[in-house]
Amino acid sequence: MYRKLRKGDDVYVKNPQRFRPDCTCIVGYVLEVHVRNGARWLTMEGASGRIGGGYEAPVTMREEECGLRLGTRISKISTQPGTPGYAEWCRISRSWGY
């Protein structure tokens, strides 16, 4: 079932070359959701990747152009007790039965 995207969701753009021809990916967090002409539009803090380097810039597009990213970014977990991300590591480990 389709879930409407909300502020704070971690999203990706399904076809980034449609918006930026030199782009390999556009990912980011939803900053705002607004309705225009009956369609839902998202403004996201987008990080655009491309060969040779990337850049960050806000981007606005229709909700249908985006998908919800699932999982936890590797940069958000740590295996070292007492460090940021360790609690998330423990949560993931418990979900796998460890």
N, C-alpha and C positions, 0 to 999 in steps of 0.2 A: 504494500500500500504506500502511496505517495504521502510524504510528510512535508508540509510547507516549511520552508527555511525561516529561521528566526535570527534576530540580532544575537551576535556572539557565535553563531555556527561557523565551523571551519569548513570552507567550501573550495571547490576547484571549478574551473571553466572547462566545459566539455570540448569545445573547439576553439582554442585560443588563437589560432591563425586567422580566424574570421575577424578578430578585433585588432590584432597586431601581427602582421605577416611574418615578422622575424622571430616570433615567440614560440617557445617549446612548451611552456605551461604558464598558467596564471592561477595562483592559490592565495588564500587569505581568509580573514574573518569578516563576517557581515557586520557593518557599522549601522546601517539603516535599512528598513524595508518600507517601501511606500507604494501606493497604488496610483497608477496613471492610466487613464483611458481603459479601465477595467482590467489591466494587467499588473501583476506584482513585479516591482523593480527592486533590485538590491544594489546598495552601495557598499563596496567592500574595500578594505585596505589591502590592495593586491600586490603581491610580489610576482613579477614577471620574469620568467627564466628564458634565456636564449644562449645559444652557443657563444662562448667568449665572455659571458658575464650577464648579470641580470640587473634589475632596477625595481624600485618600489614606487607605486603611485596609486591613488584611489581610482577605482573603476566602477562604473554603473552599467548594469545590464539587466535584461529580463530574467526572471527567476528560472525559466526553462533552460537557460544557457548554462546553469550551474548545477553541480551535484554536491552532495554532502560527503565530506571526507570522513572516513571511519578509522578508529584506532587511535593510538597515542604516538605522537612524534617521538623518534628516538632521542631527540634533544631534550625531551621533557621527562626522561627517566634516568635513574642512577642506581647502581648496585652498591653504592657506598653508604652505610648507615650514617645518619646525621647530615646528609647533603640534600639539596633540593632535588626532588624527583624520586627519592627513595621510597616514600609512601606509595607513589604510583607503581613503582617496581613491585612492591609487596602486594598491592591490589591485583596486578596482572598475574603474579605468581600464584596467588591463592585461587584465582579464577581457573588456572590450569591444574589445580590440585596439589600445589607445593606449599 
